[in-house]
Amino acid sequence: MVIRYRVLALLTIAGCAVPNDPGDPPREARVATAQTIEWGACPGTDYAFVPNVECATVPMPLDHEHPDGRTVPVLVARVLSGSAHPNQLWMFDGGPGGSGEEFFLGILQWFRAVMPDTDFYVPAHRGTGYSAPLACPGEGATTPLGNEMTPAEWRQCRDLVVSEWGDGLQYFNVSNAVDDFAALIDMARQPGVPVYIYGLSYGTTVGWRYLARHPHQADAIIQDSIVSPNIEFISQADAYIDPLFQEFAGLCANDALCSSKMGPHPYEHVQQIVHDLDAGHCAEAGITHARLRQFMGAALISWDLRPAAFAVPYRLERCSADDVAAAQRAMGIYFTPTDDEYGYQRALEVNISFNELWESPPPSPWLIKERVDHELASLADWTKNRADIYPSWPKYAPDTSDPAWPHTEIPMLMINGDLDGETPIDLALAARDHYHGPHQTFVIIPNATHAAGYQSPTTRPDGIPCGIDIMGSFVHDPRGALDLSCLDELEPLTFDDAIGAYVLMDSGSFWDTTPVTFPLAVTQSTATRRMLARSRIR
């Protein structure tokens, strides 16, 4: 969902891309480099969750079109398989703003289990993590809004990154990040070793751009939770959640447990609860409509936590002392800021979102706020919290030389859940219309949320998510028949989850405060990490 840009003061410019000079070498030749990668220990602590991980930092041109100028450091991590005949899987994280560090908190172990002959490479997108991070003081846990930023902190953030990078801020874009990754692949590639790409969420935007700019480098690609270019816009991210909430309400109405709590019309029931909260009901809980709206939308992004989208309003309606404590605990866990965001950077997020993933013409800040305030559930009020900084954030002219839907005949696996509120299935399916050639397959995972690849648990004893199991089949033979048998063994959709309730409410059920009856083989912090690894809100 991103494009190339130039900063011209604070003005948005509609312009045409400057074509390559006819005498220029092909783009793929320009980004190729004779550098070698010197591997060593990884910085920080997040990478260490996976044994034998190595990292390297490689200088890349700030602007790949002019490689002799300023450089930026780009970090890449790898985990080798030890196989005599490996393949490589390069993993592009979501966001924009993700650094790839979250892959090391449990997700990568699943990939390794089904791809034992695969060497994994995780580059940190420029502007994130340890790749020239666009860091801002307002993101700290001790600031007024915790990891979110106030309007004043957003202005300070804008001024800080502009003072550090000046016009160079324009090169923290998708195209240059893609060229970073392509150069790293050239450096790390071994003769005869297949190269596969995995894009997650915004990483699928990176994947589309990669195919456009480097069409002959990779041997196959996996796109998980698909962003459809020029169809899905981050400026509408909050608005995508409420239709999912309504669909989930319909499933609740057909479930014996959920309907016994919420009645035959759960969505309207929650609307009434919110109305009553606004009128002063259960004031002792101290939970506002806005907080509840953000929480309910965030819960819907997680397979395990989504029952809480109805259970927390239900408890607030009942409003016993136990209910208030449970609701407050759930809210506290979600809203409590953290000192470790795994390399996520909000300035990079908005720099790309505002310039490449926004509607055109852009909605006014007033309209964005109005849209969010009329939703029952939202994506944590993401667009509302950024509406006021949009007009003054540096803008750039898109590079339209790369096709949004690039032509490719390489094998492609596309995966999306049909209960995904961030990359909704009706929008993601546009990719199926563009890519339906031999060995190009779109797989819908029933009841799966965002990041369907790993948010698709099965009843199998190995604990491997269905989406990752399918990816393993694809990587084993990208031109062979996919093994989709795990789709018949998905965990059933339920409206209670003992581990989720334990994490959020210290209870054995979301709906009532009951003793925890499952074996506590893990500590609560470990369980919390498991939940967070499976409920990305980006």
N, C-alpha and C positions, 0 to 999 in steps of 0.2 A: 504494500500500500504506500509506496514512497517514490519520490522523484528527485531528480537533480535540480539544484537551484543556485541562484546568485543572490547575495544580499545587496539591496540598494536602499540604504538607510532603513526606514521603517515602512516603506511603501511596497505594496503588492504589485508585481508587474506581470502582465500577461504577455509572454513573448514566445518567440520561436527558438528552437534549439539551433545552435551553430553546428552545421554538419562537419564531419571530419574532413580535413584537407585530402583531396584525392591522392596526394603523394604520401600520406601518412601510412605507416604499417598497420595491419589489422589490429583491432583492439587486443585480441588475445596475445598477439606477439608483444604489444606494448607493455602488458602487465607481467609478462613472463620475466623472471629474474634469475640471475646466476647465484644469488645468495644461497647459503646453506643455513639450516636451522640448528642452533646449538641448544640441545635440550638439557634441562636441569630441574631443580626443585621448584615447586609452585609456590606463589605468594599466598599469604593468608591461611585460613583454616578450612574453607569450604571445599576445596578440591581434595583435601585429605580424606574425605569420607570414602573415596575409592582407592584401594591399594595400588601401588606402583604407577600412580599418575605422574606425568612429567609435564613441564611447561617450558615455553620459550617466548621471548618478546622480540618481535621483528620490526624494524623501522619500515614504515610504508609512506609513500608520497602523500602529503596532505591532499593534493589534487593529482590523481593518476593521469590526467591529460597533460600535466606539466610536471613530470617526475623529478626534475632537478631542483625543485624548491624545498620548502619546509617539509618535515616529516612528522609522522605520528607513530608512537609505539603501539603495536597490536599484539596482544597476548593470544597464544593458542595452547590448549592443553591436549594431551593425548594419553590414551591407555592402550597399550599394545596387547595383542592376543597371545603372542608367542607361537602362532601358527607358522608353519613353513610356507603356506600358500594363503596368505590373508587377502581380504579386501579391505577397503577403507570406507567408513561412513562418517561424513562431515555433518555436524549437527548445528543448525541455525536456530537460535533461540527466538522467543516471541517478544512482545512488547508493543511498539518499539521501546527500548530501554533495558531489555534483558541482556545479561552478560554470558549466559550459559552456565553459570555456577550452580543454579538450581538443579541442573541435570545430575549433579554429583551427590544429591541428597536422597538417593534411592532409585531414581528413574534409570540411571545408567546401568545399575546392576541388573535390572530386568532385561535391558537390551543385550547385555553381555551373555545372559543366560540362554537366549535364543539365537545369538549370533556368535558362537564361540570362536569362529575363525575371522572375526572382524576386528580391525584396529579402529578405534574411535578417536575422532579429532573434534574438539569443541573450541572454535575461535570466539573470542570476545569482541562483539561489534564495537567499532570505534565509537568513543564517547561513553562507554560503559566499563564497569569493572576496573581492570588494570590496563585498559586500552585507551589512554588519554581521557579519563572520565570527565564528563561535564558535571562536576559535583557542585552542589549548592548548600550553604549552611542551613537553610530552612528545612532540609530533609531530615535533620537530626531528630532523634527520639525525644529530646528534651525541649524542643521548640514548641510554640503555642499550640499548633495542631498536630504535634508529633511528626510522623513521616510525611503527612500532607503539608502544603504550604499556604500561608495566608496571602492575600493580594499583595501586601507589602513585601513578603518574602519572595513572591514570584517576581516582582519588579527588581528586587535585589539580585535574584538569580539571573535574570536577563542581563542586567548591567554587568554582572561578574563575568559571564561567559563571553559577552561582547568585548569587554575590556581585555580578556585573555586571548581571544582568537580573532577579534576584528572581523574583517571580511572573510577570514578563513573559516568562520562558523558555517558558511554555506557548504563546505565540503564534508560536513558531518551528515551525509545523506546516504540513501540506499545504494546508489550507483557506486560510490567510492567504497562503501563497505563490501559490496559484491566484488569489486576489483581487488580489495584486500584479500578476501577469501580465495579468489581464483589464484592470486599470486602465491598464497600459502600452499594451496593444493599443488601447484607446479613445483614448489620447493620440496614438498614432502612425498610426492608421488614416486613410486618405484616402477620400473619397467614390468609390464604384464600384470600389474595389480589393478583390479577394477576400482573405480571411485564412484560411490553412491552419495547422494545428498538427502538429508532429512530436514525439512522445514516445519516448524511448529507455529501456528497462528501467524503473527507478523512475520515469522520466519518463512511462511509460504509466500509472502510478498517478496522477501529476499530471494526465495527460490524462483519465482517467475522472472524477476529481474536478472538473476544469474543465468537462466536459460536464454534470455534475450541477448545478454552481453557475452556469454561464453558458451555458445550452443554445442561445441564439440568436445568439451572437457570431461563431463561426467558420463558415466555409463548408464545410470538410472537415477530416479528421484522419487522420494516419498514426501507427500504433502499432507500434513495432519492438521485438521481444523482450519479450513481453507478460507482465506481472504480473497474475494473475487474482485479483481481490479475494476475501478470505475463503477462498481455496483454497491459495494459496502464501504461505508465511511465512518471513521472514528468519531466524527462530530455527531453521529447518531447512536453512539455506543450505548448510552443510557436507554434510549428508546427501544433498543432490541430486546431488553430484558422483560418488559411488561407483557408482551405477547407470549413469551415463554412462561411467565407466571400464570397467565390465563390458561395455557395449555396444560401446565402442571396441575392447576386447580381442577381441570376436567378429569385428570387421572386420579386426583384425590377423591373426587365425587364418586368414582367407580371402585374405590378401595374401601373395604369393610372398616378398617381401623380409622383411616383418615376421615371418612364420611361420618363415622360415629362421633367424631370430635367437631368437625367443621360443617356438618349438615350437607344437604344436596347441592348447595351453591357456595363452595368455599371462597371463591374470589370475592363475591359480594359480601360474604361474612367478614373477610378481612377488611374490606372497605368500611363496614360498619364499625369494626373494632378501632380502626384508625380514626374514624369520626368521633367515637367515644373518647379516645385518648386525647384528641384535640379539645374536647369539652371538659377534660379534667379527670376522666376515669383513670384509676390506678396511678395517680400522680406520684405516689411514694416510690414508684420504680424509677422515675426520672428519665424515662425514655421518650424522646420526641418522635413525631412522625418522620422527620428527616432521617434520624438515626435508624429507625425501624425500616424505612424504605431502602436505605443503603445495605442494611444487614440482610434483608430478605433477598435482595438481588444477588449479593455475594454468596449466600448459602446455596442458591440455585446453580452456581458454577461447580459445586462439588458433588460427586456421586454420593458420598457418605453424609454430607451435612445438609442436603436439600430438604429433608423432612423438617428441619428447624424453620424453614420459611413459613410454615403454617403453625408449627408447635409453639414458637415464641409468641406470636399474636394470640394464640389460644390461651397460653399461660397468662398473658397480660389481661385478657378478658376475665379470666377466673380470679386472678390477682390475690391468691393466698400468699402467706409469707414465704412458703417454699417456692411458689411460682415466681414471685418477685426476685428472690435470690437466684433462681435458675436463669431467668431472663437477663438479670444484671451480669451474671457470670458469663453468659454467652456473648453479650455485647462487649464486656470487658476484654474477653479473649480476642475478639475480632478487631476492636478499636485500639487496643493497647499498642503503642508504637514499639518498634524493634530497632536495636542498634545494628543489626545485620540484615540488610536487604539483598544480599547475594549479588552485589555489584549493579543493582538496578539504578538507573539515573534518569530523573524526571526531565532534566533539561534536554537530554537527547530525545526522550520520548516526545516532548512537545515540539521540538525543532523539526522532527520528521512528521509528526501528526499534523501540525498546523499547515505545513507546506505541501504535503503529499497525500494525506489521507482525509482531507477536509472537503466538505461540499463546496461546490462553486455554482453560483455566488455564495459566499460564506453567510451563515445565519448570524444575526446580531446577537450580542451577549444576552440581551433581554429575551429574545426568542428561545435561545438555548435554555435559559433558566426556567422560562414558562413551560417548555416541553418537559423538563425534568420534574417540576413541581406538580404536574398533572399525572405523573406516573405513580402507580401504587408501589412498584419495585423498580430499582435502578441499578446500574453498574457502579455502585458506590458513589453516585453523583459525580462521576469522572468529568463529564463535559461541563457541568455546572461549576465545578471547582476551578475550571480553567478558562471559563468564558471571558473573564475580565482581562486576562493577560493576552488573549489572542490578538486583539487589534494592534498591540505595540510590540509583539514579538517579531524579530527580523524575518522578512519574507524573501523568497527567491523564486526565480522563473523556472518552471519545470522543464526538464529535458524530455522532449517528446520523441526523440530519435529511436528509443527502444519500444517495441510493441508491448502493449499491456498483456496480451495473451500471445507469447512467442510461439512460433512453430517449432515443434520438436517431435521426433519419432522415437525417442528413447523410451524404454519401459518406464511407466509411471504408476505408482500406487497413491490414490487419493482416499483419505479417510475423514469422515465427519460423523459426529453424533447427531441424532435427530431431536435431542433436547439440549442443544447448544445455544446459549443466549449471547455469546460473543461473536461467533461466526455461524449465524443461523442457517439451518439446512436449506431453506428455500433460496438463500443467496449463494451458498456454497455450491449448489448443484450446477451453477453456471459453468464451473470447471468441467463437469462431465460433458457438457455440450461442446466444449472446445477440444477435449482430449478423449477420444474414443477409438483410437487406432489399436493395432495389435499390441497386446501386453500393456495397455493403458486401462486401468480399472478403478472405478469409484466404488468404495465400500461404505455403506451406511451402517453404523453400529446402533442398534436399537437402544433407546433410553439413555444413551451416553451423553455426557455433558461436554463442555469445552475440554480440549486436549484429549480427545477420544482415544488416542493411541494408548494412553496409560490410565485414563479414567473409564475403564471398561472391565471391571473385575469379573472373574468367572468362578464357577464352583469347583474348578480343578484344584487338586492339592498343591500344585507347584506355585500357585499365587501369581502366575504371569498374567498381566492384563491381556484381554483378547486382541486389542489393537496392536500391541507389541508382538504378540504371537503371529499375527498376520504379517507384520513387517518382517519377522524372522523368515517366514516362508518366502516372501518376496526377495529378500536379500540372498537367500540360499540359491534361488534360480529366478532372476527377474523375468525370464521369458517362459517360465513354466506355469503350470496351473497353480493358483493360489489355494492354500489350505485354509478354508473358512469355517472349519468345524467348530471352532470356539464360539461362534455366534449362537450355536445351539446350547451352549453351556454358560451363558452369561448369568451373573447373579440376577435374581428376579428384582423388579422394581418394588421397593418397600417404602413404607412411610414411618419407619422407626429404624434406628441403627444403634446398637449397644455401644460400639466404640465411639461413634460420633457423639452420642449423648454423654458419654463419659468425658470426652475431651471438652465439650462445650459447657456441660451442666453438672459434671461430677455426679451423674445419675445413670441408672441402668436404662432409662427411657427418656426420649425427648418430651413426652407428653405429661408424665407424672414423675415426681421424685421418688424413685425406687432404689433399692440396694443394687450395687453393681454385682452381677452374678457370673460374668464370664471370668476366666482365669486372667489375673493381672500379670501376664508374662512380660509385659513391657511397662516401663515407667510412664507417667503421664507426659513427660516432655518428649519421649520417644513417640508416643501416640500422636502428640501434637505435630511433630515433624512429619509423621506419615500423612496426617490430614492436610497439612500445608503443602506437601509435595504433590498432593492430588487435587488441590483446589486453587489453581492459579486465578488471580483476579485481573490478569493483564492480557 
